[in-house]
Amino acid sequence: MKGGERLSRLVQAAAIPAKALGRLVLDALLPPRCLVTNEAVDRPGQLSPAAWRAVDFIAPPLCASCGLPFEVDPGPDAVCGACARKQPAYDRARAVMRYDEGSRSLVLRFKHADRTEATPAFARWMARAGAVQLEACDVIAPVPLHRWRLLRRRYNQAALLAHQLGRLSGKAVVPDLLLRRRNTPSQGRLSRGQRRLNVRGAFAVAPRRSGQVVGASILLIDDVLTTGATLEACARALKRAGAARVEVLTLARAVRPQQG
């Protein structure tokens, strides 16, 4: 390499912020990979075209309460059959995508396989899906893990998302607003009724955080809304402690035909 060319490259490198330069070096050593297919992508947390097409992003029309997508538009402020029969303990829920075959591996790798480099991308998606919620909330709080489960998993995926959403929105994030008082069994193989019993009384507001709950609008963050049992248990705990409003924002949600 000639002296002039070498000098030019050094000048160009010097003009790159240290963080960006570090990213370039890391990408050269460990090229970013798609979170699903493991194909090479431009940036960490990106999806390959095939993986992107497989994700079913949720868009209006939606249930005004739980965010269930409707096949046809029933008009403004319409609610689904389940919410018409019984209003959830939370005031409103929104999600980025359907939890199905196209997104399941994406979510599970983030949740259980240390693919935490997806956090910034996921949070950007959630910020778009929950823009109105983020603007209106006073506090962002993740659904907590019990301390023993947190020790085994090493991170709480909901807390990672909450912190990133706080950075994007400028809203306060209180990761220990809620406590998980019991180490409840996994909800994965339980029925809807069993899930509700499993988490009944499992959550409480941390005593030292009670002043941040009274009269506040709380935005609860989790990775997936399935039956809603966990998020409703959290919402009830917050409402008992004096929260004025509790909303829910998740990365994905289950969509069952019978709910429509």
Secondary structure, 3 states (H helix, E strand, C coil): CCHHHHHHHHHHHHCCCHHHHHHHHHHHHCCCECCCCCCECCCCCCCCHHHHHHCCECCCCECCCCCCECCCCCCCCCCCHHHHHCCCCCCEEEEEEECCCCCHHHHHHHHHCCCHHHHHHHHHHHHHHCHHHHHHCCEEEECCCCHHHHHHHCCCHHHHHHHHHHHHHCCEECCCCEEECCCCCCCCCCCHHHHHHHHCCCEEECHHHHHHCCCCEEEEEEEEECCCHHHHHHHHHHHHCCCCEEEEEEEEECCCHHHC
